[in-house]
C-alpha cells in the first residue's frame, strides 16, 4: 500500500482540463483500487486572459498557478497537457515528470457547421484560430481563407462559432474527444496539411521530486513509447528555445520495433517560408534525436524565423 491513501490532483479549472484529470483518476483507480483522489482546481492566468498570450508572459500562462499549488504542498500531483508546458526553461525546481500517459490522437480537425472539408471551403471563409502554427499552415494549403483571432477553451470556441464569430474552426481532435464533441468534426486534417504542436495529445503527471512514494505509485500509468516521444520533442523545443507563440510544429513517433523518428518544421506566420527536418534515431537516445533535428533546422535559419515573432 502506498503512503498516499489520498492523492490531491491539481488542475486548471477548464472543462477540458478537468476531463483530463478524470482520465488520470480512472486509470489510477484501476492500478491502485485502494487510493482515493480529489481534485484541486485552479484558475490560471492563461484561462483568465482572453487577449494575446504574449502579453501575459505567454510561457507558463497555463501552468504557473498549477506549479505553485504543487510546490506549496496544496496538492500532490499535477496533470499537464505537454503542449502547454514551456520547454525553453526547465521544470520548476523541486518538481519532476513522473509519467507520460499513453498518447491521444495528435491531429487537428476542421469544424464546419455544414460538414464541409478544408478543400470544400469557399474562398474568404473565416477560420477562428489564434495559433501561429495553424495560421501559417492554413496559409500554405489555403491562402484564400481568412483567419480571425479566437481564444478560449474548445467549448467556448464552439459557442463563438454558433454565434457567427467565425465560419469554421480548427481544433485538436483529442480535445474534442475529451469534451465528447467528436460529432462536431467535419474532417480530421492529415499531418501533411496540419502538423501538430510539440507535445500534442500527451498528458504528463508532475510531482514534487522528493515524493518518492507518489512517483512510484503513478509511474505505472506511464507509457514507454509516449515517454520517448515526449523526451525527443521537449529536447527539440528546448534547443530551439521555442516559446508559446513560436511558428514550430512537429511530432515524434515510436514504431513497434523500437525505432523513433522526429519530423518537425519551423515557418514564417504567412506560410511562405517552411523549414523541414525528419530524422530517425537509430541507436540515438530520444534527447539526442531532438537535439539533432533542432540543429538541422537551426542550420537552415530557424533562429531568425523564431526570433522574428514577438513573445
N, C-alpha and C positions, 0 to 999 in steps of 0.2 A: 504493500500500500504506500502511495506517495505521501510525502509530508504535507502535500496540499490536498486537503479534503474539499476546499473551496478555491476555485480559480476565478479571480476577478478579471474580466476581459474588457480592456478599454478600446473604444472605437469612436470614429466620427459618428455623429447622430443622424446622418442622411439615411434614407430608406435603403439605398444600395449598400452602404457600409454595414448597416445592421443585418442585412440579408447575408452578407459575407460572414459575420460573426455567427449567425445561426448555422452556417455550414460547419464552422470550426466546432461549435458546441455539439452538433450531431456526430461528427467524426470522433470527438473526444469521448462521447458517451458510449460509442461502440468499443473503443480501445480500452477505456477505463470506466466501466459502469458505476463504480463507487464514488466517482468525483463529481461534486456539484459545481456549476458555473453560474456566475451572474455577470450582467453587462453594466459597464460604467460608461455611459455615453457622454461625449464632449462635443461642444460646438467649436469648429476650427475657424481660423481667420479666413481660409480659403472658401469655407461654406458661407461665412457671413458677408464676404465681399463679392459683389457682382460685377465689379469693373475689371480692368486689365490686371492679370495676376502679377505682372512685373512691378506694379505699384505697391504691392504688399509683400515685398521680398519674396516673389513667386516661389522660390525654392523653400520647401518646408511649410508652405501655407496650409497644407492639409495634414501635416504631421507634427508640427511643433507642440501643440497642446496635448496631443496623444503621448508624445515623448515625455512631456513634463509630468503627466499623471503617473507614468511608469516609474520615472526616476524619483518621484516624491513618495512612492510606496502606496499610492492610492489605488493602484491596480497591479496585477501580476504579469499580464500578458497583453500585448498589443497586436491587432490584426491590421496589416497594411496591404494595400494594392501596391505591388512593386513599382508600377509606373509612376506613382506619386511620391516615392521615396527619393530624395535628392541623392545623386551619385557623385556630384562634384565636391562633396565633402564627406568625411567618414560618418558612420552612425554615431549618435551621441555617446560620449564616453560612458562606460559602465553598462552599455546595452549590447546585445548580440542577437543575430537571427538564429532561432532555434530550429526552424523548419520552414521549408517551402512546400506548400500543398501541391498536389497534382494539378498541372496546368489546365486552365479552361481554354475555350476557343480564343484564338488571338486575333481573329479577323474583325473588320468593321462591317457594318451593314448600312444599306440605304433604307431610309424610312420615307415612304411617299404615300399619301392618303389614298391614291388610286392604284397603288401597286406597281407603278412604273419602275423600270430598271434604269440604271445610270445612262445606258445608251439611248433609252427612250425619252429621257427628259428633254423638253423643248428648250431651245436657246433662251438664256435670260432667267431660267429657273433659279429662285433664291434658295440657296442651301444654308441652313442655320448651323454654323460652327465657328468657334474662335481658335481652333487648334492650327498653329502654323503648319504642322505636319500634314493635316488633312487639306488645308487650303492649297499648299504647294503641290500636292499630288493630284488634287482635282484640276489644278491649272494645267497639269501635264496631259491628262486624259480628256478633260472637257473645259478648255479655256473660255468657252462661250457661256459658262454658268456664272452666277454671281454669289459670292459667299457673304452672308450677313452675320455680324458678331452675335454669338449666343453662348452663354454660360449657364451654369446651374446643373443640378443632377438630372438624370435621364427622365424622371417623372416630370420635372419642371419643363424640360425641353419639349417633351411630347405635348404638354399643355400649351406651350407657346406656339407649337406647330398647329394645334387645333384652333388656336385663336387667330391664326393667319399671319404670325410674325415672320414665317418663312414658308416656302412651298414644300421643302423636304429637309431631312436631317441625315447626318452621318453619325452613327453611334456604335459603340462596341457591342458585338454580339453577346459577349459574356455578361455585360451589364444588363442588357435587355432580358437575358436568361434569368438573371438573379432577381429581377423585379417581375418575373412572369409575364413579360411582354414580347415574347418571341413572335407573337402573332402580328406585331407591328412591322416586321421586316418585309420589305419588298424584294430585296436582293442582298445576298451575302457577297461582299466585294472580294474578288480574288486578291491574293497577296501581291500579285504583279501590278495591280491597279492601286491598291492602298496598303502600303506596308505599315505594320503596327508600331506603336511606340515601344521603346525598350521596356521590358518587364510586363508587357501586356498579358492579361489573363493569369498572373501569378499572385497568389496570396502568400504573404510572409508573416511568420509569427515571431515577434520580438519580445525578449525577456531581459531582465537585469542579468548581467553576466555572472554574478555571484550566486544566482538562484539555481544551483546545480540540480536540485531535485526536480524543479519545474522543467528545466531544459531536458532532462532525462525523460520526464513524463510526456512532453509534447513532441519530442523528436521522432517518435513512432508515426506521427502524422505526415512526416516528410516524404517526398517522392524523389528518389535519387536522380532521375533524368531532369526533373524540373530544377533541382539544386544545381546541376551542371550548367543548364541553360541560363539560369539566373546569374550564376557566377561569371560566365562569359559576357553576358550582356551588361552587367553592372561594371565590370572592369573596362569594357569598351567605352561606356559612357563616362567613366571616371577619367580615363586617359584623354578623352576628347574634351573634358571639362564642360560637358553639355549642361544647360540649365533648362528649366521647365518650358521656356519659350523657344528652345533650340529647334532648328529645322532638321531633326535627326530621326531616323526610323530604322528598325531592324529587328531581327529575331534569330535566336539560336535554336537548333533542332538536334536532339539526340536520336540517333537511329537505333533500331532494335539490336544491331550488332555492336553497339557501344561507340560508334563514331559520332563526332559532334561537328556541326557546321555553324557558321555565323554569317548571315547576309545582312548588310547594312548600307544605308545611304545617307548623304547629307545634301541638302538642296537649298537654293535661294527661295524665298517665300513666293516668288512669281512662277516657280517651277521651271524657269528657263535654264538653270544650271543644276545638274544632278550628278553627284559623285557616287560611284558604286563600288562595293567590295564584297567578295564572297570567298570565304576560305574554309577548308576542312582542317580539323585539329590533328588528325593522325594521332601521334603519340603526345601531342601537346596537352598540357592541362588546360581547363577552361579559362583560367585567368590569362594565360599566355595567348590563347586564341583571341580573347577580347582585346588584348594589347596589340596583337599583330594586325587585326582588322582596323583598329583605330589608327595605327601608324600608317597603314596603306592609304587611308583616307586623308590623313594629315599631309602625306606626300603629294596628294592630288590638290591640296589647297583648302582642306576643310576648316582650318583655323580661321581664315579670313571670312568664310561664309558664316560660321557660328558667331564670330565677334561682331559681324555687321548687324546682328539682331539685338535691339535694346532689351535689357532684362534687369 
